[in-house]
Amino acid sequence: MFELLDSRFIIIFCAKKESNRKWELKALNFRHLFLEQNYARLKDGYNFVHNNCDVWGKLKSINPAVVIISGFNPTHIYACIWALVNGAKILYMTDGSRYSESILGFKHKLIRLSFFRFFKAFIVASNSGKELIESYGIAREKIFVSMLCADLKIYNSRAINSFDDREFDVMFCGQLHELKLPFYFLDVCKIIKERSGRCRILICGDGPLRDEVLLRAEQYSLDYKYMGFVENELLVDMYRQVKLLLFTTRLDAWGVVVNESMASGTPVITTPFAGVANELVINGKTGFVLELDSLLWAEKVLEILAEKELWGSLSRSCTFLSQKYNFKDAARGIEDAVSFAGYCDL
């Protein structure tokens, strides 16, 4: 997406990669710079706090008219203070939703309220993100959408496999971490196998629970293929080999793997705790949003797998809706927010 923003934009990264990420950063063909890496992992073992003091000097050297922050780590707060001192407009960008931020404590909400009054515009990734910002008393006209997307250029270059050409029944794709509910995924697969006599599974991902997850899969005598961590370019072909993605999660602000799956014509079942729920995953159209009930999930999977016409309808709707979540429109959302702030005639 950033490639579509013109040369007046420069992206500042707090780190090249956090320690729980395995992807390799490809060459970036837009203006950018990296701060001196300085972060700490939170107790949940999943999130990080960045504290890059050198952001002040970098901003001074760039002297931007607009500063867009994407969180409230110390680094972002330094950037806000720099902007206030130097008369730059401040915009806030978040992929959060009303649900994903409902767990925030009073201190975190107070920090947001304290700074929001200085921000000229807000950039969100979803309708639920709009509701989140509005809940702080922000006027709707100040809120712009820049949706999270898959790289459709990669996915659209592949043919959509038919139902019969897909080797695996269900797929898990994500970190093997408690938040992603990998054991719940296996429980669902166990019921599917018990009810139908088979369940061919593809697991893509790595994480702290890897050994325990694979042991559980063996204990359940599941027919699975474990791919480990898979780079994005190779994931394209993984999605095309499965009939359904089970996006099990306890908390995801969005869930880009769903964009990727749907761009491959692969319907999705997910929980109400994912940002994609009821926005990208629409009940009966592109998949299903189900409560955490393993029997309910297994029955829905079996229903879809037993009805090729239902699967085909879901698959076609997935492919169609995924095209609306694209880099061009996402970049336009950022440009519109900056233009609203009053500094760029874009």
Summary of the structure (lengths in Angstrom):
residues: 346
radius of gyration: 21.2
end to end distance: 16.3
largest distance: 66.7
contacts: 1103
relative contact order: 0.13
helix: 40%
strand: 18%
